[in-house]
Amino acid sequence: MYSTDQLRNHFTAVLNDNWQDGFTIPCQGLYPFQWFWDSGFIALGWAHLDMDRAKQEILALLKGQWSNGFIPHIVFHNPSDSYYPGPEVYRADLSEHAPEIPTSGITQPPVTGFVLQDMFRISGNSQELLFFIDSIYDQVFANHQYFYENRDPNMEGLVYICHNWEAGTDNTPVWDLIWDTFSVPEYQLNRKDTKLIDASHRPSDAEYRYYIHLVELFKSWNYQDDLIAEQCPFLIQDPLFNSMLIASNRSLIWLGELLGRDQQVEQLRAWTELAVQGMNDKLYDPDLKGYVYYDLRGERKLPYLSSSSFAPLMAQIPSASQADEMIGHLCGGRFGGKDQENFLCASFDPLSEWFESSRYWRGPVWINLNWIIYKGLRNYQLNTEAEQIKKDTLDLLTKYGCFEYFEPSREMNEGLKAGYGGNNFSWSAALGLDLLN
Ligand code: 9WN
């Protein structure tokens, strides 16, 4: 058990240990490079401690941006052989848009826009920070433009992801339904994660073969977006991914108004209006009372609840009455449990037959999703639920430390082994710090 001061010191120590002279790794050994959405959450932690590092974190990420605006999910700033797949598997250089620095060839939820607005708030609206934001605004805007111009084939305001790693929620059980639609070769894997972490808490080899196969397809198409849109067997409209993009649109609008960027603001407003409509018309499931995935290739809704179902609250997408319906799942509902026997918020529906409480994104609680949901609940003044999820998040971090993911069941938390995956995990520390401030 830590006191608040000890907890703050612990979070600070984790970030300092993972700082690499210009950017922050998510976790020693397990994730030795810079990741896209991690960098955003981590920058928020730095914003409370050292604004210069927060800025460096964002600049380091943008070094990996491609000439078409795409931001890759990993920037390989340094060599390391403790992670698979590395740059030699991705071969981003096959794309005509890739930069000099080695990167992956897939992306992740675009959190940078709303992170910049939060950094500005944390800075006390400093003019200096506004100059910084102005200096990179075009790059972040270009990333949004890339999404809306290349990944919305039906022009419905919803962008697709073409790889499960793009979701950030790598092995949610919903992807099993997509893997069932095609088969893959018996690739020889060179996994490092299962040598570092209990394999029963990670995705299986069979799943990894699908992950690698998709990368092989992209390489065979030189990462051309039109070929991916036409042929990729994994093409999903994801409520979490689109919510992060819409929340970032809204922040870029707010910042753009301060910066007098009228044309970009107008474009962002048009994207946002269509996107909110698309989210509510297509991804909200009134029977399940939550947002779900849509499989563009199979033209079907994937009607299952996960922590991603609540992410639209953060981007102010649901109406007040939809938000009221959705929160029925949290305190006293299927996620919290009738007697609140679970910590909020399991990454997958705890009542589903596919729920696995200790395996990665198939059940455990993740701190970044909790933070996103907390922010969303606050947007709607749903204070009871907001306070519950904040308390659960800080309780887990206090009890076990900065693990990557956690056991949702309170009863199983009575045993000692309730923090899973990597320890001293950066975004757990960074967002814990943000919740304490
Ligand atoms: C693949 C870095 C990343 C997170 C993801 C998380 C995990 C990578 C992996 O680690 O994914 O991107 O190798 O398992 O699922 O959300 O960004 O922390």
Residues whose N, C-alpha, C, O or C-beta is under 5 A from the ligand:
A	BS01	9WN	P26 Y31 W35 D38 W165 G168 T169 D170
